[in-house]
Amino acid sequence: MNALDLLGLVATCFTTSSFVPQVWRTWKTRDVSGISLPTYVIITIGLALWLVYGWLRGDMPLMVANAVMVVLTGAITVMKLRFEQRAA
């Protein structure tokens, strides 16, 4: 791993961890009223495409960042769908 890859992985830690508080808060409160479903669907699809792009390029920081982000945004999307149905 070179310095550029290390920089990418550090950046990944910061950007991906930004979604952890939202996932945690949503899970704990079950409150999805402030979450936009279309936004999270679009961002999850976009991140999945970036993951494929990173995989095809063999770019480890890009793959790691986007794999984690797909999981986090996907979790928020699923919670939005499940918790909103229960509230209805």
C-alpha positions in Angstrom: 0.0 0.0 0.0 1.4 3.4 -1.0 0.9 6.8 0.6 -1.9 7.7 -1.9 -3.8 4.5 -1.0 -3.4 5.4 2.7 -4.7 8.9 2.1 -7.7 7.4 0.3 -8.4 5.0 3.2 -8.2 7.8 5.8 -10.6 9.9 3.7 -12.8 6.8 3.5 -12.9 6.6 7.3 -14.1 10.1 7.6 -16.7 10.1 4.8 -18.2 6.7 5.6 -18.4 7.3 9.3 -20.5 10.4 8.7 -23.5 8.1 8.0 -23.1 6.0 11.2 -24.8 8.5 13.5 -27.8 8.6 11.1 -28.0 4.8 11.0 -27.7 4.6 14.8 -30.3 7.3 15.5 -32.8 5.8 13.0 -32.4 2.3 14.5 -32.8 3.6 18.1 -35.7 6.0 17.5 -37.4 4.3 14.6 -38.1 7.9 13.4 -37.8 8.1 9.7 -40.0 11.1 9.2 -37.0 13.3 8.2 -35.5 10.9 5.8 -36.1 11.2 2.0 -36.6 7.8 0.5 -35.8 8.9 -3.1 -32.6 10.5 -1.9 -31.4 7.4 -0.2 -32.4 5.1 -3.1 -30.5 7.3 -5.6 -27.4 7.6 -3.4 -27.3 3.9 -2.7 -27.5 3.1 -6.4 -24.9 5.7 -7.2 -22.6 4.3 -4.5 -23.1 0.7 -5.8 -22.1 1.9 -9.2 -19.0 3.6 -7.8 -18.2 0.3 -6.0 -18.3 -1.6 -9.3 -16.2 1.1 -10.9 -13.6 0.8 -8.1 -13.6 -3.0 -8.4 -13.1 -2.8 -12.2 -10.2 -0.4 -11.7 -8.7 -2.4 -8.8 -8.9 0.7 -6.6 -9.0 -0.6 -3.0 -9.8 2.7 -1.3 -12.6 3.3 -3.7 -14.0 -0.2 -3.2 -13.8 0.0 0.6 -15.4 3.4 0.8 -18.3 2.5 -1.5 -18.9 -0.9 0.0 -19.3 0.5 3.5 -21.4 3.4 2.2 -23.7 1.0 0.3 -24.2 -0.9 3.5 -24.9 2.2 5.6 -27.2 4.0 3.0 -28.9 0.7 2.2 -29.6 0.2 5.9 -31.2 3.6 6.1 -33.2 2.9 3.0 -34.5 -0.4 4.4 -35.3 1.2 7.8 -37.2 4.0 6.0 -39.3 1.4 4.2 -39.9 -0.8 7.2 -40.5 1.7 9.9 -42.7 3.9 7.8 -45.0 0.9 7.0 -45.3 0.2 10.7 -46.3 3.8 11.5 -49.0 3.8 8.8 
